Amino acid sequence: MRINCPCCGERSLDEFVYYGDADLRRPDPQDEEAAAKFIAYVYERTNPSGFHRELWYHSLGCRTWIVAERDTRTHEIYATCRAVDGGAPEGAAADGERS
C-alpha cells in the first residue's frame, strides 16, 4: 500500500505508523458519566468494513500527522491531508460515504 503524504508525496506504507480512527474524540473529564465514557474511549473500538477516516503518522519522513480516507476492504486511499489542517481532505465526501 502507498500513502500520499501531503508534504512528501507518495510513499511506502513502511514509512508510516497507523494510529486509529481520525474521528475519535477524548471525553470531557468534567462530564457526569466521565468514567464510563473514558472506558469506552480507551477500550471499545469498531472494525469498519468500507469507508473509514484514519490517523497516520509519517514517522520515517516529515513526521506529519495525516488523515487518510480509506476503504478498508480494498485498501484504496481516496484522499489525504495534514491533520493540523482540520482533517478534511480536499474533495472529501460531506456525509462520510463513498460510492
C-alpha positions as CSV (number, residue, x, y, z in Angstrom):
1,M,0.0,0.0,0.0
2,R,1.2,3.5,-0.8
3,I,0.1,6.7,1.1
4,N,0.2,10.1,-0.4
5,C,1.9,12.4,2.2
6,P,0.7,16.0,1.7
7,C,4.3,17.2,2.4
8,C,6.5,14.5,0.8
9,G,4.3,12.9,-1.9
10,E,3.5,9.2,-2.4
11,R,5.4,7.0,0.0
12,S,5.5,3.3,1.0
13,L,3.4,2.2,3.9
14,D,6.6,1.2,5.7
15,E,7.3,4.9,6.4
16,F,4.0,5.4,8.4
17,V,2.5,4.3,11.7
18,Y,-1.2,3.7,12.0
19,Y,-2.9,5.4,15.0
20,G,-6.6,4.6,14.5
21,D,-9.8,6.4,14.0
22,A,-9.4,10.0,13.0
23,D,-12.8,11.0,14.3
24,L,-12.4,9.6,17.9
25,R,-12.6,12.4,20.5
26,R,-11.5,12.2,24.1
27,P,-14.4,12.6,26.5
28,D,-14.7,15.7,28.7
29,P,-13.4,14.7,32.2
30,Q,-16.0,17.1,33.8
31,D,-18.9,15.1,32.4
32,E,-21.1,13.3,34.9
33,E,-20.6,10.0,33.2
34,A,-16.8,10.5,32.6
35,A,-15.7,7.2,33.9
36,A,-17.9,5.1,31.6
37,K,-17.1,7.3,28.7
38,F,-13.4,7.0,29.3
39,I,-13.7,3.2,29.5
40,A,-15.4,3.2,26.1
41,Y,-12.9,5.7,24.7
42,V,-9.9,3.6,25.7
43,Y,-11.2,0.0,25.1
44,E,-14.1,0.0,22.7
45,R,-13.2,0.2,19.0
46,T,-15.1,-0.5,15.9
47,N,-13.7,-2.5,13.0
48,P,-15.4,-0.8,10.0
49,S,-15.8,-2.6,6.6
50,G,-15.6,0.0,3.9
51,F,-15.0,3.8,4.1
52,H,-13.0,4.9,7.2
53,R,-11.1,8.1,8.2
54,E,-7.8,7.1,9.8
55,L,-5.0,8.9,11.5
56,W,-1.4,8.1,10.3
57,Y,2.0,9.4,11.4
58,H,4.8,9.8,8.8
59,S,7.5,8.5,11.2
60,L,10.2,7.9,8.7
61,G,9.6,11.1,6.7
62,C,8.5,14.5,7.6
63,R,6.9,13.5,10.9
64,T,3.5,14.9,9.9
65,W,0.2,13.6,11.3
66,I,-2.0,12.7,8.3
67,V,-5.8,11.9,8.0
68,A,-6.4,9.4,5.3
69,E,-9.9,8.5,3.9
70,R,-9.6,4.8,3.0
71,D,-11.7,1.8,2.0
72,T,-10.7,-1.0,4.5
73,R,-11.9,-3.7,2.1
74,T,-9.7,-2.7,-0.9
75,H,-7.1,-0.5,0.8
76,E,-7.8,2.2,-1.7
77,I,-7.0,5.6,-0.3
78,Y,-9.4,8.3,-1.6
79,A,-7.7,11.4,-0.1
80,T,-5.2,12.5,2.5
81,C,-4.5,15.8,4.3
82,R,-2.4,17.0,7.2
83,A,-4.4,16.5,10.5
84,V,-3.5,20.1,11.6
85,D,-5.5,21.4,8.6
86,G,-8.7,20.2,10.1
87,G,-8.7,16.6,8.9
88,A,-11.0,17.3,6.0
89,P,-9.2,16.2,2.8
90,E,-10.0,18.2,-0.3
91,G,-12.8,16.5,-2.2
92,A,-14.0,14.7,0.9
93,A,-17.5,13.3,1.0
94,A,-19.7,15.6,3.0
95,D,-21.7,12.6,4.5
96,G,-18.6,10.3,5.0
97,E,-19.8,7.9,2.4
98,R,-18.2,6.8,-0.9
99,S,-19.8,5.1,-3.8
